[in-house]
Amino acid sequence: MTAHSGAAITDKEITMSNTVSRLSVLMLTGAAAGLIALATAGTASAGPGTPYVPRIPSINSDAVALNPQPLPPGPDWSKVALNPQPLPPRVWLPRLGF
């Protein structure tokens, strides 16, 4: 029985409370493990033995990012797409017996 109410606590409520407690402990343990893993990775990457790999910047990276240019003209496929022509006659088909 609880101190503030006269209702009795059932076995189902006790089981649910225990389940919630276990899930809470599992969640906190997982969060702590994740934080420890992140901290370990951070100290490992900042360690003095970590090799320095310089980033090789592209010569045109700023120009591409700050001043986009139109693409150079390519083949004009619009005439082919908008004005389809019949295919030429097949010369080799009669030779094969079709």
C-alpha positions in Angstrom: 0.0 0.0 0.0 1.1 3.5 -0.7 1.4 6.1 2.0 -0.7 8.7 0.3 -3.5 6.6 -1.0 -5.5 3.6 0.2 -5.2 1.7 -3.1 -3.0 -1.4 -3.1 -0.3 -1.8 -5.7 -0.8 -4.8 -8.0 1.8 -7.2 -9.2 1.3 -5.9 -12.8 2.2 -2.3 -11.6 5.3 -3.6 -9.8 6.4 -5.5 -12.9 5.8 -2.4 -15.1 7.8 -0.2 -12.7 10.7 -2.7 -12.7 10.6 -2.8 -16.5 10.7 1.0 -16.7 13.6 1.1 -14.3 15.6 -1.5 -16.3 15.0 0.4 -19.5 16.0 3.7 -18.0 19.3 2.1 -16.7 19.9 0.6 -20.2 19.3 4.0 -21.9 21.6 5.8 -19.5 24.3 3.2 -19.9 24.1 3.4 -23.7 24.3 7.2 -23.6 27.3 7.0 -21.3 29.0 4.5 -23.5 28.4 6.8 -26.5 29.9 9.8 -24.8 32.9 7.8 -23.7 33.4 6.6 -27.3 33.2 10.1 -28.6 35.6 11.4 -26.0 38.1 8.6 -26.8 37.9 9.3 -30.5 38.5 13.0 -29.9 41.6 12.4 -27.8 42.9 9.8 -30.2 42.6 12.2 -33.1 44.3 15.0 -31.1 47.1 12.9 -29.9 50.7 13.8 -30.8 51.2 10.5 -32.6 48.5 11.2 -35.1 50.0 11.8 -38.6 49.2 15.2 -40.1 47.5 14.8 -43.5 47.2 18.2 -45.1 44.1 18.9 -47.2 45.0 19.6 -50.8 42.8 22.5 -51.9 41.6 22.6 -55.5 42.8 25.5 -57.5 39.3 26.2 -58.8 37.4 25.4 -55.6 36.8 29.1 -54.7 36.0 30.0 -58.3 33.4 27.2 -58.6 31.8 28.0 -55.3 31.8 31.8 -55.6 31.4 32.4 -59.3 29.4 29.6 -61.1 29.7 29.7 -64.8 27.4 28.2 -67.4 28.5 24.9 -69.0 30.2 25.1 -72.4 27.9 24.4 -75.3 27.6 20.7 -76.2 25.9 18.8 -79.0 22.5 20.1 -79.9 20.2 17.1 -79.2 17.0 19.2 -79.4 16.6 18.7 -83.1 16.9 15.0 -82.8 14.4 14.9 -79.9 11.9 17.2 -81.4 12.1 16.1 -85.1 12.5 12.3 -85.3 13.4 11.0 -88.7 12.6 7.6 -90.1 15.4 5.0 -89.9 17.2 4.2 -93.1 16.2 1.0 -94.9 17.9 -2.2 -93.6 20.0 -3.6 -96.4 21.4 -6.6 -94.5 18.0 -8.0 -93.3 17.1 -9.6 -96.7 20.5 -11.2 -96.9 19.8 -13.0 -93.6 16.4 -14.2 -94.8 14.1 -11.8 -92.9 
